Amino acid sequence: MTDEVSGDLSARVGESSDCLVRTDRLVARRFVPSDVDAALAYLGDPAVMEFIEPCFDRARAAEFIKAAGMAPEPLVWAVELRSTGHLIGHVIFHPWAGSTAWELGWILRQDAWGKGYATELSAALIEYGFSQLGIGHIIAEAVPTNHASIAAIERAGITRSPDLDKDLPVWSIHNQ
Ligand SMILES: CC(C)(COP(=O)(O)OP(=O)(O)OC[C@H]1O[C@@H](n2cnc3c(N)ncnc32)[C@H](O)[C@@H]1OP(=O)(O)O)[C@@H](O)C(=O)NCCC(=O)NCCS
């Protein structure tokens, strides 16, 4: 499928299910109001938020989950460990502003780093986006000094694409 149809199909993401993707160890699902405290544990952590935004307080976390995570077409999806049911972060997956591409990103609790979870989610979302949604092109953005993010992006097979740079450097992968 081509980029031209991805806009039409985007409305179908998650429409029939609260689950975006499921992997061996993880599930990416819709946020629910009771996620606020578990989300605050990472959205309020200065190490996690170093390259993102100032740390969230509880009110900001609740507002974010409602606006970005519980919208009819969410911008972010809760990431849960299947073995425990615990929230370990969220994945960003939505149409990229002003483009037919979709953006991919992750924000995980510190104790979930170094376990390959971002890599596992990326593989599942790239496969889902290309084969089920007909997305032509997925991008990721990173602050140049966010080496963990850049490593995760490149581990997912998403390659540096300076021609797409906006405010931040951009990496991209095309549906072959
Ligand atoms: C960006 C972020 C998600 C990357 O997390 P990460 O744990 O480094 O990335 P991955 O989940 O792909 O894990 C890869 C690491 O796990 C290790 N690993 C362990 N088991 C693995 C497995 N089964 N598969 C792949 N890697 C595995 C790898 O060796 C690698 O470690 P290394 O970096 O020491 O070589 C994390 O640093 C984060 O949440 N940062 C804060 C938020 C942020 O800045 N997000 C990016 C902007 S949206």
The ligand as a Tripos MOL2 file, in Angstrom:
@<TRIPOS>MOLECULE
LIG
   48    50     1     0     0
SMALL
NO_CHARGES

@<TRIPOS>ATOM
      1 C1         14.8690    5.3530   24.7130 C.3       1 LIG1
      2 C2         14.6470    4.1150   25.5780 C.3       1 LIG1
      3 C3         13.2350    3.5960   25.4010 C.3       1 LIG1
      4 C4         15.6420    3.0480   25.1000 C.3       1 LIG1
      5 O1         15.5560    1.9570   25.9820 O.3       1 LIG1
      6 P1         16.6730    0.8040   25.9300 P.3       1 LIG1
      7 O2         16.3790   -0.1100   27.0240 O.co2     1 LIG1
      8 O3         18.0300    1.4140   25.8280 O.co2     1 LIG1
      9 O4         16.3910    0.1770   24.5070 O.3       1 LIG1
     10 P2         15.9320   -1.2920   24.1850 P.3       1 LIG1
     11 O5         14.6410   -1.5730   24.8700 O.co2     1 LIG1
     12 O6         15.9480   -1.4600   22.7200 O.co2     1 LIG1
     13 O7         17.0280   -2.1820   24.8640 O.3       1 LIG1
     14 C5         18.3000   -2.3100   24.2800 C.3       1 LIG1
     15 C6         19.2780   -2.7310   25.3360 C.3       1 LIG1
     16 O8         18.7830   -3.9000   25.9680 O.3       1 LIG1
     17 C7         19.7210   -4.9760   25.7580 C.3       1 LIG1
     18 N1         18.8850   -6.1620   25.5820 N.ar      1 LIG1
     19 C8         18.6520   -7.0700   26.5520 C.ar      1 LIG1
     20 N2         17.8080   -7.9880   26.1060 N.ar      1 LIG1
     21 C9         17.4850   -7.6530   24.8240 C.ar      1 LIG1
     22 C10        16.6380   -8.2340   23.8570 C.ar      1 LIG1
     23 N3         15.9360   -9.3390   24.1020 N.pl3     1 LIG1
     24 N4         16.5230   -7.6180   22.6390 N.ar      1 LIG1
     25 C11        17.2160   -6.4830   22.3600 C.ar      1 LIG1
     26 N5         18.0430   -5.9070   23.2790 N.ar      1 LIG1
     27 C12        18.1750   -6.4850   24.4970 C.ar      1 LIG1
     28 C13        20.5530   -4.5670   24.5810 C.3       1 LIG1
     29 O9         21.8090   -5.1740   24.6040 O.3       1 LIG1
     30 C14        20.6130   -3.0780   24.7700 C.3       1 LIG1
     31 O10        21.5390   -2.7590   25.7620 O.3       1 LIG1
     32 P3         22.7850   -1.7990   25.4560 P.3       1 LIG1
     33 O11        22.1810   -0.4440   25.0940 O.co2     1 LIG1
     34 O12        23.5470   -1.7900   26.7310 O.co2     1 LIG1
     35 O13        23.4810   -2.3840   24.2820 O.co2     1 LIG1
     36 C15        14.9020    4.4150   27.0810 C.3       1 LIG1
     37 O14        16.2190    4.8490   27.2400 O.3       1 LIG1
     38 C16        13.9550    5.4880   27.6110 C.2       1 LIG1
     39 O15        12.7870    5.2360   27.9160 O.2       1 LIG1
     40 N6         14.5010    6.7230   27.7640 N.am      1 LIG1
     41 C17        13.7370    7.8340   28.3450 C.3       1 LIG1
     42 C18        12.6930    8.3740   27.4000 C.3       1 LIG1
     43 C19        13.2840    8.7940   26.0800 C.2       1 LIG1
     44 O16        14.2420    9.5780   26.0200 O.2       1 LIG1
     45 N7         12.6810    8.3080   24.9920 N.am      1 LIG1
     46 C20        13.1340    8.6150   23.6430 C.3       1 LIG1
     47 C21        12.4640    9.7520   23.0540 C.3       1 LIG1
     48 S1         10.7870    9.4000   22.6110 S.3       1 LIG1
@<TRIPOS>BOND
     1     1     2 1
     2     2     3 1
     3     2     4 1
     4     2    36 1
     5     4     5 1
     6     5     6 1
     7     6     7 2
     8     6     8 1
     9     6     9 1
    10     9    10 1
    11    10    11 2
    12    10    12 1
    13    10    13 1
    14    13    14 1
    15    14    15 1
    16    15    16 1
    17    15    30 1
    18    16    17 1
    19    17    18 1
    20    17    28 1
    21    18    19 ar
    22    18    27 ar
    23    19    20 ar
    24    20    21 ar
    25    21    22 ar
    26    21    27 ar
    27    22    23 1
    28    22    24 ar
    29    24    25 ar
    30    25    26 ar
    31    26    27 ar
    32    28    29 1
    33    28    30 1
    34    30    31 1
    35    31    32 1
    36    32    33 2
    37    32    34 1
    38    32    35 1
    39    36    37 1
    40    36    38 1
    41    38    39 2
    42    38    40 1
    43    40    41 1
    44    41    42 1
    45    42    43 1
    46    43    44 2
    47    43    45 1
    48    45    46 1
    49    46    47 1
    50    47    48 1
@<TRIPOS>SUBSTRUCTURE
     1 LIG1         1 GROUP 0 **** ****
